[in-house]
Amino acid sequence: MEEYNEIVNDWYVKLRDLFLNYIHKHIPGLRIEDIEDIYSETFIAVRENMLNNRVKEGTKWKSYIFQIGYNMAINRMKQEGKKMEIIDNSNDDDIDADRKFETQISLMDLINEDDDKEQLEKRIETLKREIRYLPEPCETILKDFYFGGFSMTEIMYEINYKTADSVKARKNKCMNQLKERVKVAFKMLNLID
């Protein structure tokens, strides 16, 4: 596992402008000063997660840092009672398309990073399409959780479930359903044997 100082040296300066632009673009209700604070807080959270062994071996740091920061930005908006305006980032090029799913979705066994760029893009587009065609509440649950960074409790209120545990159980069923749909779609497109 990399040391925290290596993470900071490798990523803090390199990602700063990209991070600030990304959060400002996708959550425009935050002031730039708040986003700068969130950026610093993100690295504090990364350190804390490392100290508490909550970081998996082989973590893709860029995606990990962006996801933590994005979640912090959403929480900051909620704490300040600001109206949430989140811009859809499903077609965003700020984070490489082949890296968007690294920490967000547990289908990496279907997204083979060794594929050439064209094949990888086909897999990712197929995955996005299959998520869109899932019946509700699966589409909402998976998009909110993996791409929106919402907690189970937040999703529970959105879809009118009684408990966060029931949302979690439904999310697991939805993921299994999605995996089956994606496997079938990949076979039809000759993306897997």
C-alpha positions in Angstrom: 0.0 0.0 0.0 1.3 3.4 -0.9 2.2 5.8 1.9 0.1 8.9 2.5 3.0 11.2 1.8 3.4 9.5 -1.6 -0.3 10.0 -2.4 -0.1 13.7 -1.5 3.1 14.2 -3.5 1.7 12.4 -6.5 -1.8 13.8 -6.5 -2.4 17.0 -4.5 -1.0 19.5 -6.9 -1.7 17.4 -10.0 -5.5 17.1 -9.4 -6.2 20.5 -7.8 -7.3 22.5 -10.8 -9.1 19.5 -12.4 -10.9 18.8 -9.1 -12.0 22.5 -8.5 -13.3 22.7 -12.1 -15.1 19.4 -11.8 -16.9 20.2 -8.6 -17.7 23.7 -9.7 -19.1 22.4 -13.0 -21.2 19.7 -11.4 -22.3 21.4 -8.2 -22.5 25.1 -9.2 -24.1 26.2 -5.9 -20.8 26.0 -4.0 -18.4 28.9 -3.9 -14.9 28.3 -5.1 -13.6 28.9 -1.6 -15.8 26.1 -0.3 -14.5 23.8 -3.0 -10.9 24.6 -2.1 -11.7 23.7 1.5 -13.3 20.5 0.4 -10.2 19.6 -1.6 -8.1 19.9 1.5 -10.6 18.0 3.5 -10.6 15.3 0.9 -6.9 14.6 1.5 -7.5 14.6 5.3 -10.2 12.0 4.7 -7.9 9.9 2.5 -5.3 10.0 5.3 -7.9 9.0 7.9 -9.2 6.1 5.7 -5.6 4.9 5.2 -4.9 5.0 9.0 -8.1 3.0 9.6 -7.4 0.5 6.9 -10.5 1.5 4.9 -8.6 1.8 1.6 -8.4 -1.3 -0.6 -5.1 -2.5 -2.1 -4.9 -1.3 -5.7 -7.1 1.7 -5.2 -7.2 4.0 -8.2 -6.3 7.2 -6.4 -7.7 9.8 -8.9 -11.2 8.3 -8.9 -11.0 7.6 -5.2 -10.1 11.2 -4.4 -12.8 12.6 -6.8 -15.5 10.4 -5.3 -14.7 11.4 -1.7 -14.6 15.1 -2.7 -17.8 14.8 -4.7 -19.6 13.3 -1.7 -18.2 16.0 0.6 -19.4 18.7 -1.8 -23.0 17.2 -1.8 -22.9 17.0 2.0 -21.7 20.6 2.3 -24.7 21.8 0.1 -27.1 19.9 2.4 -25.5 21.2 5.6 -25.8 24.8 4.3 -29.4 24.1 3.3 -28.7 25.2 -0.2 -30.9 24.0 -3.0 -29.3 21.0 -4.6 -28.4 21.5 -8.2 -26.3 18.7 -9.5 -25.4 18.6 -13.1 -25.4 15.2 -14.8 -21.9 14.1 -15.4 -22.5 10.9 -17.3 -21.0 12.3 -20.4 -18.2 14.3 -18.7 -14.7 14.1 -20.1 -13.0 15.6 -17.0 -12.5 12.2 -15.7 -11.4 9.6 -18.3 -14.4 7.5 -19.4 -12.4 4.3 -18.8 -11.8 5.4 -15.2 -15.3 6.5 -14.1 -16.3 3.1 -12.9 -13.2 2.3 -10.9 -14.6 3.1 -7.5 -18.2 3.5 -8.4 -19.5 0.2 -9.6 -18.7 -3.4 -8.8 -18.8 -4.6 -12.4 -15.0 -4.3 -13.1 -15.0 -8.0 -13.9 -17.0 -7.1 -17.0 -14.9 -4.0 -17.8 -11.5 -5.4 -18.8 -8.9 -2.6 -18.6 -6.6 -4.6 -20.9 -9.0 -4.1 -23.8 -8.1 -1.7 -26.6 -9.8 1.7 -26.3 -12.5 1.0 -28.8 -13.6 -2.3 -27.1 -13.4 -0.6 -23.7 -15.7 2.2 -24.9 -18.2 -0.3 -26.2 -18.3 -2.1 -22.9 -18.8 1.1 -21.0 -21.5 2.4 -23.3 -23.3 -1.0 -23.1 -23.1 -0.8 -19.3 -24.5 2.7 -19.2 -27.3 1.7 -21.6 -28.2 -1.4 -19.5 -28.4 0.8 -16.4 -30.8 3.1 -18.2 -33.1 0.2 -19.2 -33.4 -1.2 -15.7 -36.9 -1.1 -14.3 -37.5 1.3 -11.4 -36.5 1.6 -8.6 -33.3 -0.2 -9.8 -32.2 2.5 -12.2 -32.7 5.3 -9.5 -31.0 3.3 -6.8 -27.9 2.4 -8.8 -27.5 5.8 -10.4 -28.0 7.6 -7.1 -25.6 5.3 -5.2 -22.8 4.7 -7.7 -22.9 7.9 -9.6 -24.5 10.4 -7.3 -22.8 9.4 -4.1 -26.0 9.2 -2.2 -26.3 7.2 1.0 -28.8 4.4 1.5 -30.8 6.7 3.8 -31.0 9.5 1.2 -32.1 7.0 -1.4 -34.6 5.6 1.0 -36.4 8.9 1.2 -36.2 9.5 -2.5 -37.9 6.1 -3.4 -40.2 6.0 -0.3 -38.8 2.8 1.2 -39.2 2.2 4.9 -35.6 1.4 5.9 -32.1 2.0 4.5 -31.5 -1.8 4.9 -34.4 -2.5 2.5 -32.8 -0.2 0.0 -29.4 -1.9 0.5 -31.1 -5.3 -0.1 -32.8 -4.0 -3.2 -29.6 -2.5 -4.5 -27.9 -5.9 -4.2 -30.8 -7.5 -6.2 -30.6 -4.7 -8.8 -26.8 -5.2 -9.1 -27.3 -8.9 -9.8 -30.0 -8.1 -12.3 -27.7 -5.6 -14.0 -24.8 -8.0 -14.1 -27.0 -10.6 -15.9 -28.2 -8.0 -18.4 -24.7 -6.8 -19.1 -23.3 -10.3 -19.6 -26.1 -11.0 -22.1 -25.5 -7.7 -23.9 -21.8 -8.3 -24.0 -22.3 -11.8 -25.5 -24.6 -10.4 -28.2 -22.0 -7.8 -29.1 -19.1 -10.3 -29.0 -17.4 -8.5 -26.2 -17.1 -11.7 -24.1 -17.0 -15.3 -25.0 
